[in-house]
Amino acid sequence: MPEVLPHVSIYTDGACNPNPGQGGWAALLRFGRVEKVLSGREAQTTNNRMELTAALEALRALKQESRKGT
């Protein structure tokens, strides 16, 4: 019988103003009714870096393997 992995939804965003300039990122992880919010900022960065940082930090926050969502 195959192992059933949990499903975690991840939502991310990042931005800076001006580009490059001061920026920030955020991620929301949702597992059923449980939510975890992550965020951070950088003094000198780019939009792309903040977008990627949000995704990477969300994946780092996972405590166990989960299944791919749609």
C-alpha positions in Angstrom: 0.0 0.0 0.0 1.5 3.4 -1.0 2.3 5.9 1.7 -0.2 8.8 1.9 1.8 12.1 2.1 0.2 15.2 3.6 -0.8 18.0 1.3 0.6 21.5 2.2 -0.5 24.5 0.1 2.1 27.3 -0.2 1.4 30.8 -1.3 4.3 33.3 -1.8 5.1 36.9 -2.9 8.0 39.2 -2.9 8.7 42.8 -4.1 10.9 45.8 -3.7 10.7 49.5 -4.3 12.6 50.8 -6.2 14.1 47.8 -8.1 16.8 47.3 -6.9 16.1 48.7 -3.5 14.5 47.9 -0.1 12.3 44.7 -0.4 10.4 42.1 1.4 8.9 38.6 1.0 6.2 36.6 2.6 4.9 33.0 2.5 1.8 31.3 3.8 1.9 27.5 4.4 -1.5 25.9 4.9 -2.1 22.3 6.2 -5.8 21.7 6.7 -6.8 24.4 9.2 -3.3 25.1 10.4 -1.5 28.1 8.9 2.1 29.4 9.2 3.1 32.8 8.0 6.8 33.6 7.2 8.2 36.9 6.2 11.4 38.9 5.9 13.1 41.9 4.4 16.3 43.1 2.8 17.8 46.5 2.7 19.2 46.2 -0.9 17.7 43.6 -3.2 15.6 42.9 -6.3 12.1 41.8 -7.1 13.3 38.5 -8.4 15.4 37.8 -5.4 12.5 38.4 -3.0 10.2 36.2 -5.1 12.7 33.3 -5.0 13.5 33.9 -1.3 9.8 33.5 -0.4 9.6 30.2 -2.2 12.8 28.9 -0.8 12.0 29.8 2.8 8.6 28.2 2.5 10.1 25.0 1.3 12.7 25.1 4.1 9.9 25.4 6.7 8.4 22.1 5.7 9.1 19.6 8.5 8.4 16.4 6.5 7.9 15.3 2.9 4.6 16.3 1.4 2.8 15.6 -1.8 2.8 17.9 -4.8 -0.3 20.0 -5.1 -2.0 21.4 -8.2 
